[in-house]
Amino acid sequence: MHHVAAQWIVGLLRDRNIPFLICGGLAAKGFGSERDLNDIDLFVPGEHFASVVQAGQEFVSKAAAHRQEEGWDLTYVQFKYEGIKVEVGSADGPKIFDAGSETWVPLNIDFSRYAPVHLLGLELPLMLKDDLVQYKSALSRPVDIEDIRAIRESA
């Protein structure tokens, strides 16, 4: 069902000409990770965030808000489409918790830095492999370490 949820959110964004960047497990999958996806994670520019929330209103499962949880400090909304969680973050000032230094560090989302990858039946702009590995290394949760290992093994 991940492909159906991906088609929904990508269609919603592309219909409105909203740039986006796929990150998290789906991006890791594009670079060789084979673990099951928990959800679909992506960022949009801050100035488009409210219109994304509005456009997907009927599927909101966690209201748009600024949250600090699980190593993340950002504004995001969670949709649930066909049972699949789709988390859209605002690229305005997200931070991640660097487990090594035990500090919050900025996560710079640059929409001009991406790899176009065919995944889930779609051409998707994935966060660059080096950027993905860098942020997953900082977070260092078990799922991130698993993704990094798989990405490096497939390289």
DSSP file with accessible surface (Angstrom, degrees, kcal/mol):
  #  RESIDUE AA STRUCTURE BP1 BP2  ACC     N-H-->O    O-->H-N    N-H-->O    O-->H-N    TCO  KAPPA ALPHA  PHI   PSI    X-CA   Y-CA   Z-CA
    1    1 A M     >        0   0  107      0, 0.0     4,-2.1     0, 0.0     3,-0.3   0.000 360.0 360.0 360.0 -12.4    0.0    0.0    0.0
    2    2 A H  H  >  +     0   0   42      1,-0.2     4,-2.7     2,-0.2     5,-0.2   0.871 360.0  55.7 -59.7 -35.1    3.0    2.3    0.3
    3    3 A H  H  > S+     0   0   87      2,-0.2     4,-2.5     1,-0.2    -1,-0.2   0.883 106.6  50.2 -66.1 -34.4    2.9    2.9   -3.5
    4    4 A V  H  > S+     0   0   37     -3,-0.3     4,-2.2     2,-0.2    -2,-0.2   0.936 112.9  45.6 -68.5 -44.1   -0.7    4.1   -3.2
    5    5 A A  H  X S+     0   0    0     -4,-2.1     4,-2.5     2,-0.2     5,-0.3   0.899 113.2  50.7 -65.1 -40.0    0.1    6.5   -0.4
    6    6 A A  H  X S+     0   0    2     -4,-2.7     4,-2.7     1,-0.2     5,-0.3   0.932 109.6  50.0 -63.9 -43.8    3.2    7.7   -2.3
    7    7 A Q  H  X S+     0   0   91     -4,-2.5     4,-2.3    -5,-0.2     5,-0.2   0.903 110.8  51.3 -61.6 -38.5    1.1    8.3   -5.5
    8    8 A W  H  X S+     0   0   39     -4,-2.2     4,-2.4     2,-0.2    -2,-0.2   0.968 115.1  38.9 -62.8 -54.0   -1.5   10.2   -3.4
    9    9 A I  H  X S+     0   0    1     -4,-2.5     4,-2.4     2,-0.2     5,-0.2   0.912 117.1  49.8 -69.0 -38.6    1.0   12.6   -1.7
   10   10 A V  H  X S+     0   0    4     -4,-2.7     4,-3.2    -5,-0.3     5,-0.3   0.928 112.2  48.7 -65.6 -41.2    3.2   13.1   -4.8
   11   11 A G  H  X S+     0   0   28     -4,-2.3     4,-2.6    -5,-0.3    -2,-0.2   0.932 110.4  51.1 -62.2 -44.1    0.1   13.8   -6.9
   12   12 A L  H  X S+     0   0   13     -4,-2.4     4,-0.7    -5,-0.2    -2,-0.2   0.921 116.1  41.5 -59.1 -43.7   -1.1   16.3   -4.3
   13   13 A L  H ><>S+     0   0    0     -4,-2.4     5,-2.5     1,-0.2     3,-0.7   0.930 115.5  47.5 -72.1 -45.1    2.3   18.1   -4.4
   14   14 A R  H ><5S+     0   0  105     -4,-3.2     3,-1.4     1,-0.3    -2,-0.2   0.867 105.3  59.5 -68.7 -34.1    2.9   18.0   -8.1
   15   15 A D  H 3<5S+     0   0  131     -4,-2.6    -1,-0.3    -5,-0.3    -2,-0.2   0.791 113.8  39.5 -60.2 -27.6   -0.6   19.3   -8.9
   16   16 A R  T <<5S-     0   0  113     -3,-0.7    -1,-0.3    -4,-0.7    -2,-0.2   0.256 111.9-119.4-104.9   7.9    0.3   22.4   -6.8
   17   17 A N  T < 5 +     0   0  144     -3,-1.4    -3,-0.2     1,-0.2    -2,-0.1   0.879  56.9 159.1  54.3  40.8    3.9   22.7   -8.1
   18   18 A I      < -     0   0    6     -5,-2.5    -1,-0.2    -6,-0.1    -2,-0.1  -0.860  37.9-131.9 -97.4 120.7    5.2   22.2   -4.6
   19   19 A P        +     0   0   59      0, 0.0     2,-0.3     0, 0.0    29,-0.1  -0.370  32.0 178.2 -65.9 150.5    8.9   21.1   -4.4
   20   20 A F        -     0   0   16     24,-0.2     2,-0.4    91,-0.1    24,-0.2  -0.974  22.7-148.6-150.8 162.7    9.5   18.2   -2.0
   21   21 A L  E     -A   43   0A   4     22,-1.9    22,-2.2    -2,-0.3     2,-0.3  -0.983  16.4-138.5-138.8 121.3   12.4   16.0   -0.9
   22   22 A I  E     +Ab  42 126A   2    103,-2.9   105,-2.9    -2,-0.4    20,-0.2  -0.649  34.9 158.5 -79.6 133.5   12.0   12.3    0.2
   23   23 A C  E >>  +A   41   0A   4     18,-2.3     4,-1.3    -2,-0.3     3,-0.6  -0.558  32.6  44.8-133.0-161.8   14.0   11.4    3.3
   24   24 A G  H 3> S-     0   0    3      1,-0.2     4,-2.3     2,-0.2     5,-0.2  -0.126 114.4 -16.7  62.7-151.7   13.9    8.6    5.9
   25   25 A G  H 3> S+     0   0    5      1,-0.2     4,-2.5     2,-0.2    -1,-0.2   0.818 134.1  55.8 -61.9 -34.7   13.3    5.0    5.1
   26   26 A L  H <> S+     0   0    0     -3,-0.6     4,-1.8     2,-0.2    -1,-0.2   0.927 110.0  46.0 -67.1 -41.5   11.9    5.5    1.6
   27   27 A A  H  X S+     0   0    0     -4,-1.3     4,-0.9     2,-0.2    -2,-0.2   0.930 111.8  52.0 -63.4 -43.1   15.1    7.4    0.6
   28   28 A A  H ><>S+     0   0    0     -4,-2.3     5,-2.5     1,-0.2     3,-1.0   0.904 106.1  54.8 -59.2 -39.2   17.2    4.7    2.3
   29   29 A K  H ><5S+     0   0   65     -4,-2.5     3,-1.6     1,-0.3    -1,-0.2   0.892 102.6  56.8 -60.7 -39.4   15.2    2.1    0.2
   30   30 A G  H 3<5S+     0   0   21     -4,-1.8    -1,-0.3     1,-0.3    -2,-0.2   0.717 109.5  46.3 -64.5 -20.5   16.2    4.0   -2.9
   31   31 A F  T <<5S-     0   0   26     -3,-1.0    -1,-0.3    -4,-0.9   123,-0.2   0.154 136.8 -74.5-110.3  15.1   19.8    3.6   -2.0
   32   32 A G  T < 5S+     0   0   25     -3,-1.6    -3,-0.2     1,-0.3     2,-0.1   0.349  81.4 137.0 118.4  -7.8   19.7   -0.1   -1.1
   33   33 A S      < -     0   0    5     -5,-2.5    -1,-0.3    -6,-0.1   114,-0.1  -0.500  27.9-172.2 -70.6 141.3   18.0   -0.6    2.2
   34   34 A E        +     0   0  169     -2,-0.1    -1,-0.1     2,-0.1     3,-0.1   0.322  39.8 121.8-117.0   7.7   15.5   -3.5    2.2
   35   35 A R  S    S-     0   0   33      1,-0.1     2,-0.1   108,-0.1    -6,-0.0  -0.277  74.6 -88.5 -69.7 158.8   13.8   -3.2    5.5
   36   36 A D        -     0   0  141      1,-0.1     2,-0.3     2,-0.0    -1,-0.1  -0.401  45.9-113.0 -65.3 141.5   10.1   -2.7    5.6
   37   37 A L        -     0   0   20      1,-0.2     3,-0.1    -3,-0.1    -1,-0.1  -0.572  22.7-168.0 -75.9 136.8    8.9    0.9    5.5
   38   38 A N        -     0   0  105      1,-0.3    47,-0.5    -2,-0.3     2,-0.3   0.804  69.7 -33.8 -85.2 -38.6    7.2    2.3    8.6
   39   39 A D        -     0   0   21     45,-0.1     2,-0.5    48,-0.0    -1,-0.3  -0.904  65.6 -88.8-163.3-175.5    6.0    5.4    6.8
   40   40 A I  E     - c   0  86A   1     45,-2.1    47,-3.2    -2,-0.3     2,-0.4  -0.983  40.2-167.5-117.0 121.6    6.7    7.9    4.0
   41   41 A D  E     +Ac  23  87A  31    -18,-0.6   -18,-2.3    -2,-0.5     2,-0.3  -0.927  16.7 151.1-113.4 135.5    8.8   10.9    5.2
   42   42 A L  E     -Ac  22  88A   3     45,-2.2    47,-3.0    -2,-0.4     2,-0.3  -0.981  30.8-133.5-155.4 162.3    9.3   14.1    3.2
   43   43 A F  E     -Ac  21  89A   4    -22,-2.2   -22,-1.9    -2,-0.3    47,-0.2  -0.910  13.7-170.5-117.2 149.4   10.0   17.8    3.5
   44   44 A V  E     - c   0  90A   0     45,-2.3    47,-2.4    -2,-0.3    48,-0.2  -0.926  41.9 -84.8-128.2 156.2    8.4   20.7    1.7
   45   45 A P    >>  -     0   0   11      0, 0.0     3,-2.0     0, 0.0     4,-0.7  -0.333  41.5-117.6 -59.2 144.0    9.5   24.4    1.7
   46   46 A G  H >> S+     0   0   13      1,-0.3     3,-1.1     2,-0.2     4,-0.5   0.840 112.0  60.9 -52.4 -37.1    8.0   26.2    4.8
   47   47 A E  H 34 S+     0   0  148      1,-0.3    -1,-0.3     2,-0.1     4,-0.2   0.689 109.5  42.8 -69.7 -14.5    6.0   28.6    2.6
   48   48 A H  H <> S+     0   0   53     -3,-2.0     4,-1.8     2,-0.1    -1,-0.3   0.499  88.0  93.0-102.9  -7.0    4.1   25.7    1.1
   49   49 A F  H <X S+     0   0   20     -3,-1.1     4,-2.4    -4,-0.7     3,-0.3   0.926  83.8  49.7 -58.1 -48.4    3.5   23.8    4.4
   50   50 A A  H  X S+     0   0   75     -4,-0.5     4,-2.6     1,-0.2    -1,-0.2   0.886 110.0  51.2 -60.9 -37.0    0.1   25.3    5.2
   51   51 A S  H  > S+     0   0   52     -4,-0.2     4,-2.6     2,-0.2    -1,-0.2   0.857 109.0  51.1 -72.0 -30.4   -1.3   24.6    1.7
   52   52 A V  H  X S+     0   0    0     -4,-1.8     4,-2.1    -3,-0.3    -2,-0.2   0.940 110.7  48.7 -66.7 -45.7   -0.1   21.0    1.9
   53   53 A V  H  < S+     0   0   20     -4,-2.4     4,-0.2     1,-0.2    -2,-0.2   0.939 114.1  46.6 -58.0 -46.2   -1.9   20.6    5.3
   54   54 A Q  H >< S+     0   0  134     -4,-2.6     3,-1.3     1,-0.2     4,-0.2   0.929 110.8  51.6 -62.6 -44.7   -5.0   22.2    3.9
   55   55 A A  H 3< S+     0   0   31     -4,-2.6     3,-0.3     1,-0.3    -1,-0.2   0.840 117.6  38.0 -64.8 -33.0   -4.9   20.0    0.7
   56   56 A G  T >< S+     0   0    0     -4,-2.1     3,-2.8     1,-0.2     4,-0.3   0.245  79.7 125.5-101.6  15.6   -4.7   16.8    2.7
   57   57 A Q  G X   +     0   0   97     -3,-1.3     3,-1.6     1,-0.3    -1,-0.2   0.792  66.3  58.2 -46.1 -42.6   -7.0   17.9    5.5
   58   58 A E  G 3  S+     0   0  162      1,-0.3    -1,-0.3    -3,-0.3    -2,-0.1   0.674 109.4  46.1 -69.1 -12.2   -9.3   14.9    5.2
   59   59 A F  G <  S+     0   0   56     -3,-2.8    21,-2.8    22,-0.0    -1,-0.3   0.280  77.6 132.0-111.6  10.1   -6.4   12.5    5.8
   60   60 A V  E <   +D   79   0A  42     -3,-1.6    19,-0.3    -4,-0.3     3,-0.2  -0.455  19.7 166.5 -66.7 126.6   -4.8   14.2    8.8
   61   61 A S  E    S+     0   0A  56     17,-3.2     2,-0.3     1,-0.4    18,-0.2   0.531  76.1  29.8-114.4 -15.8   -4.0   11.7   11.6
   62   62 A K  E    S-D   78   0A  68     16,-1.9    16,-2.3     3,-0.0    -1,-0.4  -0.920  95.0-119.4-142.7 114.5   -1.7   14.0   13.6
   63   63 A A  E     -     0   0A  63     -2,-0.3    13,-0.2    14,-0.2     2,-0.1  -0.116  36.2 -90.6 -57.3 150.0   -2.4   17.7   13.4
   64   64 A A  E    S+     0   0A  42     13,-0.1     2,-0.3    11,-0.1    13,-0.2  -0.414  71.2 133.6 -61.1 126.1    0.2   20.1   12.0
   65   65 A A  E     -D   76   0A  37     11,-1.8    11,-2.1    -2,-0.1     2,-0.5  -0.974  61.6 -91.7-165.4 163.9    2.3   21.3   14.9
   66   66 A H  E     +D   75   0A 114     -2,-0.3     2,-0.3     9,-0.2     9,-0.3  -0.763  53.1 176.4 -85.0 126.8    5.8   21.9   16.1
   67   67 A R  E     -D   74   0A  53      7,-3.2     7,-2.4    -2,-0.5     2,-0.5  -0.974  30.6-155.5-134.1 151.0    7.0   18.8   17.9
   68   68 A Q  E     +D   73   0A 118     -2,-0.3     2,-0.3     5,-0.2     5,-0.2  -0.966  43.9 131.0-123.9 109.1   10.2   17.5   19.5
   69   69 A E  E >   +D   72   0A  64      3,-2.4     3,-2.5    -2,-0.5    -2,-0.1  -0.988  58.0   4.9-158.3 147.7   10.2   13.7   19.6
   70   70 A E  T 3  S-     0   0  150     -2,-0.3     3,-0.1     1,-0.3    71,-0.1   0.816 131.1 -45.3  46.9  43.6   12.4   10.7   18.7
   71   71 A G  T 3  S+     0   0   19      1,-0.2    26,-2.3    25,-0.1     2,-0.4   0.513 118.0 108.8  84.2   3.0   15.4   12.8   17.9
   72   72 A W  E <   -DE  69  96A  36     -3,-2.5    -3,-2.4    24,-0.2     2,-0.4  -0.920  42.1-176.4-117.7 143.6   13.5   15.3   15.8
   73   73 A D  E     +DE  68  95A  17     22,-2.5    22,-2.6    -2,-0.4     2,-0.3  -0.905  44.5 106.3-135.0  98.4   12.6   19.0   16.4
   74   74 A L  E     -D   67   0A  14     -7,-2.4    -7,-3.2    -2,-0.4     2,-0.5  -0.976  69.2 -95.3-162.5 170.8   10.4   20.2   13.6
   75   75 A T  E     +D   66   0A  40     15,-0.4    15,-3.0    -2,-0.3     2,-0.3  -0.894  56.0 149.3 -98.9 124.9    7.0   21.3   12.4
   76   76 A Y  E     -DF  65  89A   9    -11,-2.1   -11,-1.8    -2,-0.5     2,-0.3  -0.975  36.5-142.0-150.0 168.0    5.2   18.5   10.6
   77   77 A V  E     - F   0  88A   0     11,-2.1    11,-2.4    -2,-0.3     2,-0.5  -0.957  15.2-145.3-127.7 146.1    1.8   16.9    9.8
   78   78 A Q  E     -DF  62  87A  17    -16,-2.3   -17,-3.2    -2,-0.3   -16,-1.9  -0.974  14.5-171.7-115.7 126.2    1.0   13.3    9.6
   79   79 A F  E     -DF  60  86A   0      7,-3.2     7,-2.7    -2,-0.5     2,-0.5  -0.795  13.4-149.0-103.8 156.3   -1.5   12.0    7.1
   80   80 A K  E     + F   0  85A 105    -21,-2.8     2,-0.5    -2,-0.3     5,-0.2  -0.969  20.3 176.9-126.1 112.8   -2.9    8.5    7.1
   81   81 A Y  E >  S- F   0  84A  47      3,-2.6     3,-2.1    -2,-0.5   -76,-0.2  -0.974  71.9 -18.3-120.7 120.3   -3.7    7.4    3.5
   82   82 A E  T 3  S-     0   0  113     -2,-0.5    -1,-0.2     1,-0.3   -77,-0.1   0.879 129.2 -53.1  51.5  38.6   -5.0    3.8    2.9
   83   83 A G  T 3  S+     0   0   57      1,-0.2     2,-0.5    -3,-0.1    -1,-0.3   0.424 114.6 117.8  82.8  -2.0   -3.5    2.9    6.3
   84   84 A I  E <   - F   0  81A  20     -3,-2.1    -3,-2.6   -83,-0.1     2,-0.3  -0.857  63.2-128.6-104.3 131.2    0.0    4.3    5.5
   85   85 A K  E     - F   0  80A  76    -47,-0.5   -45,-2.1    -2,-0.5     2,-0.5  -0.610  21.8-171.0 -76.8 131.5    1.5    7.1    7.5
   86   86 A V  E     -cF  40  79A   0     -7,-2.7    -7,-3.2    -2,-0.3     2,-0.6  -0.983   5.0-164.4-123.4 113.9    2.8   10.0    5.4
   87   87 A E  E     -cF  41  78A  37    -47,-3.2   -45,-2.2    -2,-0.5     2,-0.6  -0.909   3.3-169.8-107.9 119.7    4.7   12.6    7.4
   88   88 A V  E     -cF  42  77A   0    -11,-2.4   -11,-2.1    -2,-0.6     2,-0.3  -0.942   7.7-163.5-112.1 118.3    5.4   15.9    5.8
   89   89 A G  E     -cF  43  76A   3    -47,-3.0   -45,-2.3    -2,-0.6     2,-0.4  -0.739  20.8-119.6-101.2 149.7    7.8   18.2    7.5
   90   90 A S  E     -c   44   0A   9    -15,-3.0   -15,-0.4    -2,-0.3   -44,-0.1  -0.715  15.2-142.6 -82.0 134.0    8.3   21.9    7.0
   91   91 A A        +     0   0   19    -47,-2.4     2,-1.2    -2,-0.4    18,-0.4   0.434  69.5 112.8 -78.5   3.6   11.8   22.7    5.8
   92   92 A D  S    S-     0   0  108    -48,-0.2   -17,-0.3     1,-0.2    -2,-0.1  -0.667  99.8 -34.1 -80.0  97.5   11.8   25.9    8.0
   93   93 A G  S    S+     0   0   58     -2,-1.2    -1,-0.2     1,-0.2    -2,-0.1   0.732  76.8 175.7  70.7  31.5   14.4   25.2   10.7
   94   94 A P        -     0   0    4      0, 0.0    13,-2.9     0, 0.0     2,-0.3  -0.395   9.4-165.2 -68.2 148.9   14.2   21.5   11.4
   95   95 A K  E     -EG  73 106A  89    -22,-2.6   -22,-2.5    11,-0.3     2,-0.3  -0.942   8.0-155.7-130.3 155.0   16.7   20.1   13.9
   96   96 A I  E     -EG  72 105A   5      9,-2.7     9,-3.0    -2,-0.3     2,-0.7  -0.920  26.4-111.7-125.7 155.7   17.9   16.6   14.8
   97   97 A F  E     - G   0 104A  68    -26,-2.3     2,-0.9    -2,-0.3     7,-0.2  -0.779  25.0-144.4 -89.5 116.8   19.4   15.3   17.9
   98   98 A D  E  >> - G   0 103A  43      5,-3.2     4,-1.8    -2,-0.7     5,-1.1  -0.747   8.4-162.2 -82.4 107.6   23.1   14.4   17.4
   99   99 A A  T  45S+     0   0   40     39,-3.0    -1,-0.2    -2,-0.9    40,-0.1   0.814  85.6  55.4 -62.9 -30.9   23.6   11.3   19.6
  100  100 A G  T  45S+     0   0   70     38,-0.4    -1,-0.2     1,-0.2    38,-0.1   0.948 121.9  24.7 -68.0 -49.1   27.3   11.7   19.5
  101  101 A S  T  45S-     0   0   63      2,-0.2    -2,-0.2    37,-0.1    -1,-0.2   0.517  99.0-132.5 -93.4  -7.1   27.6   15.3   20.7
  102  102 A E  T  <5 +     0   0  148     -4,-1.8     2,-0.3     1,-0.2    -3,-0.2   0.891  67.2 116.7  53.6  44.2   24.2   15.1   22.6
  103  103 A T  E   <S-G   98   0A  68     -5,-1.1    -5,-3.2    -7,-0.0     2,-0.5  -0.948  72.2-107.8-135.5 157.3   23.1   18.4   21.0
  104  104 A W  E     -G   97   0A  87     -2,-0.3    -7,-0.2    -7,-0.2   -32,-0.0  -0.742  40.5-172.6 -83.2 130.2   20.4   19.6   18.7
  105  105 A V  E     -G   96   0A  40     -9,-3.0    -9,-2.7    -2,-0.5     2,-0.0  -0.937  28.1 -99.9-125.8 148.1   21.8   20.4   15.3
  106  106 A P  E     -G   95   0A  91      0, 0.0     2,-0.7     0, 0.0   -11,-0.3  -0.361  24.0-146.3 -65.1 143.1   20.2   22.1   12.3
  107  107 A L        -     0   0   17    -13,-2.9     2,-0.7   -16,-0.0   -14,-0.1  -0.953  16.8-150.1-107.9 106.2   19.0   19.8    9.5
  108  108 A N        -     0   0  142     -2,-0.7     2,-0.7   -15,-0.1   -16,-0.1  -0.726   7.3-160.9 -84.7 114.5   19.5   21.8    6.3
  109  109 A I        -     0   0   23     -2,-0.7     2,-0.6   -18,-0.4   -16,-0.1  -0.873   8.8-175.7 -98.1 115.0   17.0   20.8    3.7
  110  110 A D    >   -     0   0   72     -2,-0.7     3,-1.7     3,-0.2    -2,-0.0  -0.940  13.9-163.9-116.6 107.9   18.2   21.9    0.2
  111  111 A F  T 3  S+     0   0   50     -2,-0.6   -91,-0.1     1,-0.3    -1,-0.1   0.599  89.0  62.5 -69.7 -10.4   15.6   21.2   -2.5
  112  112 A S  T 3  S+     0   0   93      1,-0.1     2,-0.8    -3,-0.0    -1,-0.3   0.574  91.9  73.7 -87.8  -9.6   18.3   21.7   -5.2
  113  113 A R  S <  S+     0   0  102     -3,-1.7    15,-0.6    12,-0.0     2,-0.3  -0.869  70.3 117.4-107.2  99.0   20.3   18.7   -3.8
  114  114 A Y  E     -H  127   0A 113     -2,-0.8    13,-0.2    13,-0.2   -93,-0.0  -0.984  55.6-129.0-154.4 162.8   18.5   15.5   -4.7
  115  115 A A  E     -H  126   0A  21     11,-2.7    11,-2.8    -2,-0.3     2,-0.6  -0.980  25.9-133.7-115.2 121.3   18.8   12.2   -6.6
  116  116 A P  E     +H  125   0A  81      0, 0.0     2,-0.4     0, 0.0     7,-0.1  -0.679  36.4 175.1 -75.1 119.1   16.0   11.4   -9.0
  117  117 A V  E     -H  124   0A  30      7,-2.8     7,-3.1    -2,-0.6     2,-0.7  -0.984  34.0-126.5-130.8 138.7   15.2    7.7   -8.3
  118  118 A H  E     +H  123   0A 123     -2,-0.4     2,-0.3     5,-0.2     5,-0.2  -0.757  48.7 150.7 -85.3 116.6   12.4    5.5   -9.7
  119  119 A L  E >   +H  122   0A  29      3,-3.0     3,-2.2    -2,-0.7    -2,-0.1  -0.993  57.2   5.5-149.9 141.4   10.7    4.0   -6.6
  120  120 A L  T 3  S-     0   0   46     -2,-0.3  -113,-0.1     1,-0.3     3,-0.1   0.822 130.1 -58.2  52.8  33.0    7.1    2.8   -5.9
  121  121 A G  T 3  S+     0   0   52      1,-0.2     2,-0.3  -115,-0.0    -1,-0.3   0.630 120.5  97.3  76.8  12.1    6.3    3.3   -9.5
  122  122 A L  E <  S- H   0 119A  29     -3,-2.2    -3,-3.0    -5,-0.1     2,-0.7  -0.935  78.0-118.6-131.4 154.7    7.2    7.0   -9.4
  123  123 A E  E     - H   0 118A  93     -2,-0.3    -5,-0.2    -5,-0.2    -3,-0.0  -0.852  46.7-173.3 -89.1 113.6   10.2    9.2  -10.2
  124  124 A L  E     - H   0 117A   3     -7,-3.1    -7,-2.8    -2,-0.7     2,-1.0  -0.910  30.2-127.7-119.0 141.6   11.0   10.7   -6.8
  125  125 A P  E     - H   0 116A  15      0, 0.0  -103,-2.9     0, 0.0     2,-0.3  -0.742  35.7-165.8 -84.6 103.5   13.5   13.3   -5.6
  126  126 A L  E     -bH  22 115A   0    -11,-2.8   -11,-2.7    -2,-1.0  -103,-0.2  -0.720  28.9-102.4 -91.4 142.8   15.5   11.6   -2.9
  127  127 A M  E     - H   0 114A   5   -105,-2.9   -13,-0.2    -2,-0.3    -1,-0.1  -0.315  58.7 -88.2 -51.4 138.9   17.7   13.4   -0.4
  128  128 A L     >  -     0   0   47    -15,-0.6     4,-2.7     1,-0.1     5,-0.2  -0.241  34.3-117.9 -56.7 145.7   21.3   12.8   -1.6
  129  129 A K  H  > S+     0   0   71      1,-0.2     4,-2.9     2,-0.2     5,-0.2   0.890 113.8  49.7 -53.6 -46.1   22.8    9.6   -0.3
  130  130 A D  H  > S+     0   0  124      1,-0.2     4,-2.3     2,-0.2    -1,-0.2   0.902 112.3  47.7 -63.0 -40.0   25.6   11.5    1.6
  131  131 A D  H  > S+     0   0   34     -3,-0.2     4,-2.3     2,-0.2     5,-0.2   0.910 113.2  48.8 -65.8 -41.4   23.1   13.9    3.2
  132  132 A L  H  X S+     0   0    0     -4,-2.7     4,-2.7     2,-0.2     5,-0.2   0.942 112.6  46.6 -63.9 -47.8   20.9   11.0    4.2
  133  133 A V  H  X S+     0   0   16     -4,-2.9     4,-2.5    -5,-0.2    -1,-0.2   0.905 110.8  54.8 -63.0 -38.7   23.8    9.0    5.7
  134  134 A Q  H  X S+     0   0  140     -4,-2.3     4,-1.9    -5,-0.2    -2,-0.2   0.943 112.9  39.8 -62.3 -47.4   25.0   12.1    7.5
  135  135 A Y  H  X S+     0   0    7     -4,-2.3     4,-2.4     1,-0.2    -1,-0.2   0.902 115.7  50.9 -73.7 -35.4   21.7   12.8    9.3
  136  136 A K  H  X S+     0   0    2     -4,-2.7     4,-2.6    -5,-0.2     5,-0.3   0.864 109.0  53.1 -67.3 -32.3   21.0    9.1   10.0
  137  137 A S  H  < S+     0   0   45     -4,-2.5    -2,-0.2    -5,-0.2    -1,-0.2   0.901 109.4  48.8 -66.1 -41.4   24.5    8.9   11.5
  138  138 A A  H  < S+     0   0   14     -4,-1.9   -39,-3.0    -5,-0.2   -38,-0.4   0.947 114.6  43.9 -64.2 -47.0   23.8   11.8   13.8
  139  139 A L  H  < S-     0   0   10     -4,-2.4    -2,-0.2   -41,-0.2    -1,-0.2   0.916  82.8-175.5 -64.4 -44.9   20.5   10.3   14.9
  140  140 A S     <  +     0   0   51     -4,-2.6    -3,-0.1    -5,-0.2    -1,-0.1   0.725  18.3 156.7  53.8  30.8   22.0    6.9   15.3
  141  141 A R    >>  -     0   0   63     -5,-0.3     4,-2.5     1,-0.1     3,-0.6  -0.471  60.0-102.9 -74.3 159.8   18.7    5.1   16.2
  142  142 A P  H 3> S+     0   0  111      0, 0.0     4,-2.4     0, 0.0     5,-0.2   0.890 124.4  51.7 -52.0 -41.1   18.8    1.3   15.5
  143  143 A V  H 3> S+     0   0   38      1,-0.2     4,-2.1     2,-0.2     5,-0.1   0.874 110.1  49.5 -65.3 -35.1   16.7    1.9   12.4
  144  144 A D  H <> S+     0   0    0     -3,-0.6     4,-2.7     2,-0.2    -1,-0.2   0.918 110.1  49.4 -69.5 -42.9   19.2    4.5   11.1
  145  145 A I  H  X S+     0   0   83     -4,-2.5     4,-2.4     2,-0.2    -2,-0.2   0.919 110.8  51.1 -63.2 -40.4   22.2    2.3   11.8
  146  146 A E  H  X S+     0   0   80     -4,-2.4     4,-2.2    -5,-0.3    -1,-0.2   0.924 111.5  47.6 -61.5 -44.7   20.4   -0.5    9.9
  147  147 A D  H  X S+     0   0    0     -4,-2.1     4,-2.8     2,-0.2    -2,-0.2   0.924 111.1  50.4 -63.1 -45.2   19.8    1.8    6.9
  148  148 A I  H  X S+     0   0   12     -4,-2.7     4,-2.6     2,-0.2     5,-0.2   0.927 110.2  50.0 -60.5 -44.6   23.4    3.1    6.8
  149  149 A R  H  X S+     0   0  133     -4,-2.4     4,-2.4     1,-0.2    -1,-0.2   0.943 113.1  46.1 -59.9 -46.6   24.8   -0.4    6.9
  150  150 A A  H  X S+     0   0   20     -4,-2.2     4,-1.8     2,-0.2    -2,-0.2   0.907 112.1  51.0 -63.8 -41.3   22.5   -1.4    4.0
  151  151 A I  H  X S+     0   0    1     -4,-2.8     4,-0.9     1,-0.2    -1,-0.2   0.932 112.8  45.9 -62.1 -45.4   23.3    1.7    2.0
  152  152 A R  H  < S+     0   0  157     -4,-2.6     3,-0.5     1,-0.2    -2,-0.2   0.886 111.5  52.0 -67.3 -37.7   27.0    1.2    2.4
  153  153 A E  H  < S+     0   0  147     -4,-2.4    -1,-0.2    -5,-0.2    -2,-0.2   0.836 111.4  46.9 -68.1 -31.0   26.7   -2.5    1.5
  154  154 A S  H  <        0   0   66     -4,-1.8    -1,-0.2  -123,-0.2    -2,-0.2   0.609 360.0 360.0 -86.9 -11.1   24.8   -1.8   -1.7
  155  155 A A     <        0   0   97     -4,-0.9    -3,-0.0    -3,-0.5  -124,-0.0  -0.303 360.0 360.0 -69.1 360.0   27.2    1.0   -2.8
